[in-house]
Amino acid sequence: MADEAKAKGNAAFSSGDFNAAIKHFTDAINLSPTNHVLYSNRSAAYASLHQYEAALSDAKKTVELKPDWSKGYSRLGAAHLGLHQYQDAVSAYKKGLEIDPNNEALKSGLADAQSAATAGASRSRAAPPPNPFGDAFQGPEMWAKLTADPTTRVFLQQPDFVKAMQEIQRNPSKLNEYLQDQRVMQALGVLLNVKFKAHGGGDDMEIPEADSPPAPSPSRPAKEEVKKPEPEPEPEPMEITEEEKEKKETKEKALKEKEAGNAAYKKKDFETAIKHYTTAMELDDGDISYITNRAAVYLEMGK
């Protein structure tokens, strides 16, 4: 019976129905009150709803029941981060890394917690989670950079774009609402001084460039005979250097990591998604889509 309730909770979590997931995990806990995985799963569901006090309570129970399970400390760290208890988050992630030193999710969480602790961020618990790109939108420099770039200069003549940028400047967390706006993503690339690369593929979280409409065929007189173009000779194959070959293979590996991250994101397996996006960034640090995808996951987690 507990396994059945757990399965229902996992399915609800994967579909984004976190309230239903909490209900099912609670039913499972009532049937199996010493199962640490159930508390861990419910903690993740609470955190997804930004209910960090409840998430912290379940994370503590997880660690209490299974102190040698690194994932419990990941839940604990995430809950502390959501409550802006940065030093506690640092301690939780470090404890998890003592158990599993190669866990990328724990490493990433520790880096975030240490950064926040160093900055001495003191925000109200009711405040929205900080945006990783918030600083890029601050001050008059933002408008100067957007005006200087020929692409974003055109966007500044569009009232809805200007309104969106003003909202993000007032509240950087609003960026999460505009991740599907290609103009905003282009502006983000300009502000971060990173060349934005858009890729096709409808399932990606970043926005692909819109397909250009086909150019209309010029009208021809009805009786005019259209000559077929002469076939062009096949180009000679170019030799690829070892360096170019290695670079191409690295980019392909990065794209595969991104695809794996996208698949994990759809399943709401945020920690796995972050791991894949981080690996993609390490392989190809020139593609902003890996950064924005990981940022979207952090925002979804309330981090």
N, C-alpha and C positions, 0 to 999 in steps of 0.2 A: 504493500500500500504506500509506504514512504517513497519507494522508487517511482511509483506511478505519479505521485504528487510532484516529485522532483523533476521528472520528465516534462510534466505540464509547465512547471516553472521555467525550465530551460527553454521550452518552445516559446513561451510568452516573452521571455527576456530577449530571445533572438529576433522576435517580431517587433520589439520596441515597446511592448505593453508592460512597463515596469511595475505598475500597480498590481496587475494580475499575477506577475511573477512573484511579487512579495507575498501575495495571498497563498499561492501554491507552495512556495518554500516554507511559509509558516505552517501550513497543514502538514508538510513533510517533517518539519522539526517537532511538531507535537507528537508525531508517530515515532520519530527517531531522534530524541533530544541530545544524543551524544555524537551525532554525525557532523564532523567539522566542515565538510564540504557544503552542507546546506546553509550553515551560517555564513560561509564565505560567499556563496552565491547570493544570499539575501543582502549581504553587505554591499555587493556590487550593484544590486538593483536599487537599494536606497541611495547610493552615491550617484547613480544615473539620474535620480530625481532631485539631486542636490540636498538630500536629507542626511547630512553628514553626521549628526549626532547619533542617529539610529545606525548608520553605516559603521561608525566607530564602535558602538556597543557590540555589534555582530562580529566586527573584526577582532575585538578583544576576546570574545568567546571562542572564535576560531583558533587563535593563538593559545588560549588556555587549554583547549581540547587537543591540539596538535602542535606543540611548541617547536617541533623539528620540521615543519612544513613551510617552505619559504613563501608560498603564495599568501599565506595568512599575514605575513609581514608586509607584503605588497598592498593588501587590503587595508592594513593598519596605517601604512604610510599615506595612502590615498585619502583616507578619512581625515587624518591629521592635516593634510594639505588643504582639503576642502574647508576645514575649520580655521585655517591660517595658523596652525600650531606647528610652525616650521621646524623647530628644534626636535620636537617629538617625532615629526615625520622623518627627519634625518636619522634619528636613532632607530626607528622601525626599519627603514630601508637598509641601514648598515647591518642590523641583526639578520635580516633576510639574506644579505650577501655573504654573511659568515656561513650560512647553510648552503647557499647556491651561488658561488662567486661569479659564475658566468651568466647569470640571469640578466638579460638585457632590459627587461621591464623594471627590475629593481635598480639597475644602474641609471636608467633614464630618470626614474622617480627620485633617486638620491641627488642627481645633478640639479633637478628642478628645486628640490627642497633646500639644498645648500645655497643655490642662487637666491632664492627668496629670503632665506635666513640672513645672508650677507647683506642684502639690500635693506634689511630691517623693515620689510613691508608690514604695515599695521593697518589692516582694513577691517571694516565691520563684517561680522559673519553674514549679515544680510546682503552685503555687497556682492555683485556678480563676480565670477572668477576672472582673474586678470587675463588679458589677451596677450599672447606672445609677441605680437607685432604692434602693440599699442603705441610704443615710443615713435614709431615711424609716422604716425598721424598727428603728432603734437606740434604746436607752434606754427608760426607763419611760414616756416621753411617748407611745410607740406605744399602750400599753394604755389610757392615759387618753383618747386621742383616739377609740379604738375603742369605749370604754365610753360616751363622751359622745354619740356618734352613735346615733340610735334604730335604724337598720338594722343596723349592725355589732354593736350591743349584743346583739341577738338571736343573732347568729352565735357570740358568746362562750359561749353555753350549749351549743354543739355541740362535743364533744371533738375530732372530726377537724379542725375549723377551728382550734381552739386549738393543736393539735399542729402543723398546717401553719404557723401564724404563729410558733410557737416555733422551728421548723426554719429559717424564713426569717430570723428575728432572729439566730440563731446563725451562719447562713451565707447571706448575701443572694443568692448565686448560685442557691440553691434556688428562687428565685422563678420561674425559667424552667420548673420542673417543674409549676408551679401556674397557668400562664397560661390553662389551660382551665377553671379553677375560678372561677365567677362571683362567689363570695363573696370570694375573694382579690382579684379585680379591683375589687370594690366597696370593699374595705378600702384598696386602693392609692389609689383616688380620694379617700377620706376623709383618708388620711395626707398626700397631696400637696395637699389642699385644692382639688381640682379636681372639678367635677361630672362624674360618669361618665355618658357617653352610650352606650347600647348600640343597635346597629342590627341589623336582620334581615339575612339573606343567609348561607346555610350555608357559604360558602367563605371568609368573613372569618376572620382570625386572632383577633380579639377575640370574646368570648362574647356572643351575643345573649341578651336576656331570655327566660326560658322562657315559652312560651305558657301563659296561664291556662286551666285546665280549664273547659269550658263549664258554666255554672250549671244544675243540674237543673231541668227544667220542673215547676212546681207541679202536683200531681195535681188533676184536676177531676172532678166527678161525671160519670158516663157520659152522662147525658141533658142536661147543661148545655150550652146553646148559647153558643159562643164568638163574641163580636162582633168583627168586623174593625175595626181602628183606622181612624179617619178619616184620609185622606191629608193630610199637613201641606203648607202652601203652600211653594213653592220660595223659599228666601231670596234677598233681593236681592243681587246681586254687589257685593262690597266693593271700593272703589277702593284700589289699592296705590300707595303713594308711591314715588318714584324711589329713595329710600334703602332701603326695604324690598325693592324689586325687585333692587337691586344686591347687597344682603346675601344674598338668596336665590340669585342667580346665583353668588356667590362660594362659598357652601356647596356648590352643585352641582358647581362646578369642583373643590373640595376632595375631594368624594366620588369624582369620576372619577379624581383623582390616586391616591386610596387604592386604588381598584379596579385601577388599573394597577400599583400597588405589590404588591398581592396576587398578581396574575398573574405578575409578575417573581419574587416569592418562591417560588412553586410551581415555577418553572423553575430555582431556585437561582441566579438572577441577582441576587445580594444588593446589588451596587452600584446597579443600576437601581432596585431596590425602595426603597433608602434615599433615592435622589434623589426618587422620587415621594412618599414619606411626608413628606420634608422640605418639599416644595412644598405638600402638603396642610396641614401645620402652619402654614406661613406664611400660607396663605389663611384658615384657621379654627383659631385657637389655643385655642379653647374646647372642642375635642373630644379627650378623652384617648386615644381609640382610635388616633389617628395616632401618638401618643407610644409607646403600648404596642406597636404593630405595628413601629415602627422599633427599639424596644428588643429585640424578639424577633429581628429580623434581626441586630442587633449581637451578641446572645448566640449566635446560630447561627454567626456568623463568629468567635466567640471573642474579641470585642472588648468 
